Amino acid sequence: MIKVLKYLALLILLIVGGAVLFNYHPDISLDRLKEKYAYPDSRFVAVQGMDVHYRVTGQGPSLVLLHGTGASLHTWEVWTEELKDSFTIISLDLPAFGLTGPFPDRDYQIRHYTEFLDAFTEAIKLDSFALGGNSLGGLIAWRFALDYPQKVKQLILLDAGGIPRQDSGESPLAFRLAKKPAIAAIMQKVTPKALFKKSLYEVYGDPEKVTPALLQRYFELFRRPGNRQAYVDRINQQDPITDPDRLKEIEQPTLILWGETDAWIPLANARAFADRLPNDTLIVYPAVGHLPMEEIPVRTANDVRYFLEAQEQTQPNPVAPAPY
C-alpha cells in the first residue's frame, strides 16, 4: 500500500511538473515587442519615469482613449481609423500594460493613474479634450473628470468600472487567482495561454470573434518585462473607493456605451451610472460583451461621432487641438 501511494504521489508530481513546464512562458524583450506591435506612427514620451507608448492620429477636436485591464492601445485600432477624418485620436498604453510597462513605484491606485494622465497630457501639450475609457480605463476617465474637470470637454464610458457590481455575480477568474499569494507568485512565469483564451471568451459576446491573432497579441504584451508583476500588484492593492454618488458632480456631457451581455460588469451597472450622471446618454448593444469597441467597432465609432459632433456644434467657441 505504501508503495502504491509513493507511485501515486510521483505520478501527481509528474503531472503537475508537466503542466508547469507546458505553461512556462518567459518574458519577451521590449525591443522584440516594439518590433511586432508598435505602429508606424507610434510615439514614446517620458512621463513619471516611464517611456509611455502612444499614438496621435487624425485632425480635429481631440479625443483621448483609455483601454482596460490586460489590454493596450490596440483595442482602439478601428475607432482610430473610423474617426481620424474628423477628430485627433490620442490612444496610449496605460502604466502596467502594453509597451509602457509598470509604474516604477508600483502604486496602482486610481488617483495615481489620474495624476499620471494629467502629467501625460501636459507632456504632449494637450489641455482640453474629450475623454473615453473602457472598463479600468472608464474608471480612470470618470475619476479624472472629477479631479481635473477643466480638461475634460465630454466623457465616454464603455462598460466602465468604479461602481460596486450591481448583481450577485463574482469577479473574473483571472482576478480571483491573482489575489491568491501562491498562485500570484507562480503567475510571474507560469502563465497558461488557456486562461487568456477563457478571459477573452468571457469578455466577448461572440466568442467566434476571438481570433488567434487577437489572443496572441493579448498574451504576448502581457509578457512584457514587468507587466505580470504589475498585474498582480494592481489587483491586490486596496484602492480607496470613490463614492459613486460623486458621479452627480460630473457636469460634462457623457455618453455611456454598454454591451448587454457583459459578464464582467453587468448591464445593471450601466443603469447605475445613468441614474447618477446628470447629463448622460445611454446606448445598450444587444448580444455584445465587455468590449463594444472591439466587437462592433464601426457601429460604436459612429455613435461616438454623432455624440461628439452634436456636442461640438453646441459650443460657441470650440477649443482648437494642440500642435502635438
ZIKANOR-V546641 format. One record per residue. RES is the residue in one small letter. PHI is phi in whole degrees, 0 to 359 (* if undefined). PSI is psi in degrees with one decimal (* if undefined). OMEGA is omega in whole degrees, 0 to 359 (NA if undefined). Layout:
res->{RES,RES}
phi->{PHI,PHI}
psi->{PSI,PSI}
omega->{OMEGA,OMEGA}
This chain:
res->{m,i,k,v,l,k,y,l,a,l,l,i,l,l,i,v,g,g,a,v,l,f,n,y,h,p,d,i,s,l,d,r,l,k,e,k,y,a,y,p,d,s,r,f,v,a,v,q,g,m,d,v,h,y,r,v,t,g,q,g,p,s,l,v,l,l,h,g,t,g,a,s,l,h,t,w,e,v,w,t,e,e,l,k,d,s,f,t,i,i,s,l,d,l,p,a,f,g,l,t,g,p,f,p,d,r,d,y,q,i,r,h,y,t,e,f,l,d,a,f,t,e,a,i,k,l,d,s,f,a,l,g,g,n,s,l,g,g,l,i,a,w,r,f,a,l,d,y,p,q,k,v,k,q,l,i,l,l,d,a,g,g,i,p,r,q,d,s,g,e,s,p,l,a,f,r,l,a,k,k,p,a,i,a,a,i,m,q,k,v,t,p,k,a,l,f,k,k,s,l,y,e,v,y,g,d,p,e,k,v,t,p,a,l,l,q,r,y,f,e,l,f,r,r,p,g,n,r,q,a,y,v,d,r,i,n,q,q,d,p,i,t,d,p,d,r,l,k,e,i,e,q,p,t,l,i,l,w,g,e,t,d,a,w,i,p,l,a,n,a,r,a,f,a,d,r,l,p,n,d,t,l,i,v,y,p,a,v,g,h,l,p,m,e,e,i,p,v,r,t,a,n,d,v,r,y,f,l,e,a,q,e,q,t,q,p,n,p,v,a,p,a,p,y}
phi->{*,298,297,297,296,296,296,295,297,296,297,297,298,295,294,296,298,296,296,296,296,295,260,285,223,288,300,251,299,298,300,293,291,298,300,269,243,285,274,303,257,298,229,225,223,281,219,51,81,239,261,278,275,207,229,231,223,98,210,121,305,274,229,262,237,242,278,257,301,79,259,202,296,298,297,258,302,289,304,301,293,286,253,292,287,236,222,270,264,246,239,211,275,295,306,93,224,56,277,289,83,283,297,300,268,59,260,244,290,298,299,293,293,292,296,299,297,298,294,297,294,294,296,261,60,241,244,207,195,279,230,234,204,248,57,304,298,293,299,299,296,285,291,297,297,286,281,226,299,291,268,259,272,221,232,233,243,247,46,281,271,109,243,308,305,268,229,267,290,253,291,302,304,300,288,295,296,294,274,266,307,295,290,300,295,293,298,297,230,265,235,296,297,298,292,295,297,300,296,293,297,290,272,265,294,244,300,294,277,277,277,303,294,296,300,296,295,301,292,286,292,296,265,298,308,96,290,291,296,297,299,296,302,292,296,266,279,272,275,304,283,277,302,304,293,292,302,295,277,278,267,295,304,232,256,254,245,214,279,298,257,303,272,270,230,291,301,303,291,298,296,296,297,297,292,263,288,281,220,233,231,248,236,248,251,297,61,241,264,280,237,303,289,263,285,230,295,291,296,292,297,296,295,293,302,299,297,291,294,295,290,297,291,273,266,294,226,300,280,289,295,286,278,302}
psi->{-43.1,-39.8,-39.9,-43.3,-37.3,-44.3,-37.9,-42.9,-40.2,-40.5,-43.2,-42.4,-40.3,-40.2,-46.3,-43.6,-40.8,-40.3,-40.6,-45.6,-39.9,-35.3,7.8,124.1,114.5,167.5,155.2,132.8,148.4,-39.2,-42.2,-39.8,-37.9,-42.1,-34.6,-36.1,-6.9,144.8,161.8,-29.8,17.4,146.7,161.5,136.8,140.9,120.5,122.5,41.5,10.0,153.7,94.3,127.6,127.8,168.5,147.5,116.9,134.6,-168.1,149.4,-167.9,146.0,139.5,116.4,132.7,131.6,125.8,177.8,-172.6,133.1,-4.9,-164.3,179.2,-14.3,-21.7,-19.4,15.6,-48.9,-40.8,-42.2,-45.7,-38.0,-30.6,-8.0,-15.6,-21.6,-12.9,152.8,112.3,121.0,114.3,153.1,155.8,114.0,154.2,137.6,-6.4,162.6,-144.3,-12.5,-44.8,-171.7,157.1,133.3,-31.5,0.2,29.2,113.5,24.9,151.0,-34.9,-35.9,-35.9,-40.4,-36.0,-40.0,-46.2,-37.3,-45.2,-38.7,-48.1,-32.2,-39.7,-33.2,12.3,50.2,119.3,-9.4,129.7,160.7,146.2,125.7,150.2,149.4,133.5,-117.9,-42.0,-33.4,-40.7,-47.0,-38.8,-48.2,-28.7,-36.5,-39.6,-31.3,-40.4,-33.3,60.5,-26.6,-17.1,-21.9,119.4,-45.7,159.1,135.6,120.6,119.2,109.3,54.7,151.4,-179.5,-8.5,134.1,142.9,130.0,9.5,-171.5,9.2,165.1,165.8,159.8,150.0,-42.7,-34.6,-41.9,-38.7,-39.7,-17.6,-7.1,114.7,-44.5,-43.8,-39.1,-38.6,-41.8,-33.0,-14.8,-27.9,-34.2,98.8,98.5,124.6,-29.4,-31.0,-37.8,-41.8,-43.7,-44.1,-42.3,-37.0,-34.5,-38.0,-14.9,131.0,-32.7,99.9,-21.3,-16.2,-5.1,93.7,159.9,-38.2,-39.3,-47.3,-43.5,-38.8,-48.2,-43.9,-42.2,-39.7,-26.9,-23.6,13.8,139.9,124.8,-19.2,-35.8,-42.0,-39.4,-38.5,-47.2,-43.8,-45.3,-43.3,-31.9,-3.1,138.9,99.3,131.7,125.4,129.0,132.4,119.0,-24.9,-12.2,-15.0,-25.9,-16.6,-11.5,111.8,-16.4,144.3,132.0,129.5,122.5,119.7,132.9,136.5,126.7,-31.9,22.9,119.0,-17.1,-44.9,106.3,163.8,-30.0,-30.0,-33.6,-41.5,-37.1,-40.0,-47.9,-34.0,-27.0,-36.5,130.1,-16.7,68.9,159.8,129.4,129.0,126.8,134.1,114.8,144.9,23.7,143.6,-137.4,-14.8,69.2,-33.9,-17.7,-38.8,-45.0,66.2,-39.2,-44.1,-45.9,-36.5,-39.8,-38.4,-38.6,-41.9,-48.1,-43.7,-50.1,-40.3,-36.4,-38.5,-39.8,-35.3,-22.7,-7.6,119.9,-31.7,74.6,145.4,129.8,144.0,150.4,151.0,82.9,*}
omega->{179,179,179,180,177,178,179,178,178,179,179,178,179,180,180,179,178,179,179,180,181,184,177,180,180,173,174,185,180,179,180,179,177,180,185,192,174,178,174,179,176,176,177,180,180,178,175,177,179,173,191,178,179,176,170,187,174,181,182,179,188,176,179,185,183,181,180,182,176,185,182,180,179,181,182,187,182,176,180,180,183,189,187,179,184,184,170,185,176,176,184,170,178,175,184,187,173,182,181,180,192,167,178,182,177,177,184,174,186,178,178,177,180,175,176,182,176,180,179,181,175,183,180,174,179,186,180,188,166,185,179,179,178,173,175,178,176,176,179,183,184,174,177,179,175,184,184,186,182,182,189,179,176,183,179,183,179,179,190,174,173,174,178,182,187,175,184,182,179,181,181,181,182,178,182,180,182,179,178,189,183,181,180,179,180,184,180,179,182,185,183,177,179,178,176,179,179,181,179,176,179,186,176,175,178,183,180,179,177,184,176,180,179,179,182,180,178,185,183,180,175,183,169,180,179,185,181,176,180,178,179,180,184,182,186,178,177,182,176,185,175,178,180,179,175,174,180,179,183,184,183,173,186,175,178,177,186,173,186,184,180,180,183,177,192,181,178,178,176,178,180,175,183,180,185,183,186,187,190,171,181,174,180,183,179,175,179,183,190,186,182,183,175,184,180,189,183,180,181,177,178,177,178,179,181,181,184,179,177,179,179,181,180,180,183,182,181,182,179,180,182,179,184,NA}
